[in-house]
């Protein structure tokens, strides 16, 4: 999801491509770690287990309600820091997530089979059409969860509290479904996505052939950028070898 907030400049070394830089990977890790903990504590409370401390509550020494609230504050702080520090990356992320190109509908129609065969149709974005839709839903539900959660912490009843509670509850359902789908796709369980998990883990590098299969236009643009940079360095140093 979230996650790919840098300008997506690749560094080609051997047969690998750097899909995400360190800042993007750390932001992604922070968001999904806090989100998973929030889901765990939130679903525990939703099941009516507030009087029965979960393992997380026992380990932290706080009630699940307090722990859930603190985790929500932490996620809100991370969101604010991301906006302040990585606003350029966020702007690019938003621009790429809302784009719609000719042929994207055909890509989506072919996706169920391609997820198993690996034969994806070409697309021109930094994200494929499925990722763009997932980005919008994940970010949208996450924003609703944080805002409605903050409202719930400031109110103790009334119509606004009831509305915020419903928004929080239904956003949790939608977010849980999307996170489950994201994990299935990103983990490489589906044959078409094998190796994709490295794009956001272990240095953010994955095999170039995998990246070309999933994000062909992105690889072409960024690989060309890297080749041009190397060529400029060669001309500048007068060396016949790339540095």
Buried (B, 14 or more C-beta within 10 A) or exposed (E): BBBBBBEBEBBBEEEBBBBBBEBBBEBBEBBBBBBEBBBBBBBBBBEEBBEEBBEBBEEBEBBBBEBBBBBBBBBBEBBEEBEEEBEEBBEBBBEBBEBEEEEBEEBBEBBEEBBEEBEBBEBBBBBBBBBBBBBBBBBBBBEBBBBBBBBBEEBEEEEEBEEBBEBBEEBBEBBBEBBEBBEEBBEBEBEBBEBBBBBBBEEBBBBBEBBBBBBBBBBEBBBEBBEEEEEEEBEEEEEEEEE
